[in-house]
Amino acid sequence: MMKIDIDKLRQLMGDLSNEKGEFSFFGLFLRAEAHDRWDLVVSSPWLEDGRLKALREFVEKLAAAIGEDQLLSISRVVTLNADDPALDAVIKAVSVEDGLVEIRDTDLFGLKIAHAYIMRAKRLQVPAHAT
């Protein structure tokens, strides 16, 4: 089984937060039936705008951060919109700003999760007005 370097993912999250804007959610999930293939679940306003272009850029930076071998252990990158009820539910269940919460054998997003690493789960503050 290929081990994904969590420290490199945390570094990527920090670098992209500084460059593009904060994430409200950043987590790595191993579904019970996924056979050692992880899902990277992320949510950030900059990923919602120009979605395909932003997602392609994210995956390129992900590959550069963890390397092609580790990238093969990620089956998909899932982006959640800020108004997704699943995002609200998981932020209420797990709150972490820039740390690491490890979870085993639970149900999240309506899926059986064998293992998860959540690096950020927090509601972003929306500015009162943008000028």
C-alpha positions in Angstrom: 0.0 0.0 0.0 1.3 3.4 -1.0 1.5 5.9 1.9 0.6 9.5 1.0 2.8 12.0 2.7 0.4 14.0 5.0 3.0 16.6 5.8 3.4 17.4 2.1 -0.4 17.7 1.8 -0.5 20.1 4.8 2.3 22.1 3.2 0.4 22.3 -0.1 -2.8 23.4 1.8 -0.8 26.2 3.4 0.9 27.3 0.2 -2.3 27.4 -1.7 -4.1 29.2 1.1 -1.5 31.9 1.0 -1.5 32.1 -2.8 -5.2 31.6 -3.7 -7.3 31.9 -0.6 -8.2 29.8 2.4 -9.8 26.4 2.4 -12.8 25.7 4.5 -12.2 22.0 4.1 -9.1 19.8 3.3 -9.3 16.1 4.0 -8.0 12.8 2.7 -10.5 9.9 2.9 -10.2 6.1 2.3 -13.6 4.7 1.6 -14.2 1.2 3.1 -14.6 -0.3 -0.4 -11.9 1.8 -2.1 -8.9 -0.7 -2.0 -6.2 1.7 -0.9 -7.3 4.5 -3.2 -7.9 7.7 -1.4 -10.3 10.6 -2.1 -9.0 14.2 -1.5 -12.0 16.3 -0.5 -11.5 20.1 -0.6 -13.6 23.3 -0.4 -12.4 26.8 -1.1 -14.1 29.8 -2.8 -11.3 29.9 -5.5 -12.1 26.4 -6.5 -15.7 27.3 -7.1 -14.8 30.0 -9.6 -13.8 28.8 -13.1 -14.1 25.3 -11.6 -12.4 23.2 -14.3 -9.4 25.5 -14.7 -9.0 25.9 -10.9 -9.3 22.1 -10.4 -6.7 21.4 -13.1 -4.3 23.9 -11.5 -5.0 22.3 -8.1 -4.2 18.8 -9.4 -1.0 20.1 -11.0 0.2 21.6 -7.8 -0.9 18.4 -5.9 1.2 16.3 -8.3 4.2 18.6 -7.8 3.8 18.5 -4.0 3.4 14.7 -3.5 4.9 13.3 -6.6 3.4 11.1 -9.4 3.8 7.9 -7.4 1.7 9.1 -4.5 -0.7 10.9 -6.9 -1.6 7.4 -8.2 -2.9 6.5 -4.7 -5.6 9.3 -5.0 -8.6 8.0 -6.9 -10.3 11.4 -7.2 -10.3 15.0 -6.0 -13.8 16.1 -4.8 -14.6 19.8 -4.5 -17.5 20.8 -2.2 -19.3 24.2 -2.6 -19.6 26.4 0.5 -23.4 25.8 0.5 -23.1 22.0 0.4 -25.0 20.4 3.3 -22.4 17.7 3.6 -19.7 20.3 4.2 -21.8 21.8 7.0 -22.3 18.4 8.6 -18.6 17.5 8.6 -17.5 20.9 9.9 -20.0 20.5 12.8 -18.7 16.9 13.5 -15.0 17.8 13.1 -13.5 21.2 13.7 -9.8 21.8 12.9 -8.0 24.8 11.6 -4.4 23.9 10.7 -3.9 20.7 12.5 -4.6 17.0 11.8 -7.5 14.9 12.9 -7.3 11.2 12.2 -10.6 9.3 12.0 -11.2 5.6 11.5 -14.2 3.5 10.8 -17.0 6.0 10.6 -19.7 7.3 8.2 -19.1 10.7 6.6 -20.8 12.1 3.5 -23.1 9.1 3.5 -20.1 6.8 2.9 -18.4 4.2 5.0 -15.0 5.7 5.7 -12.2 3.3 6.8 -9.6 6.0 7.4 -9.5 9.8 7.1 -7.1 12.6 7.8 -8.7 16.0 8.1 -6.3 19.0 8.0 -8.9 21.8 7.9 -12.6 21.9 8.7 -13.8 25.4 9.5 -16.4 27.8 8.3 -14.8 30.7 6.4 -15.8 34.2 7.4 -17.6 36.0 4.6 -16.7 39.7 4.3 -19.6 42.1 5.0 -18.9 43.8 1.7 -16.3 43.6 -1.0 -15.1 46.7 -2.7 
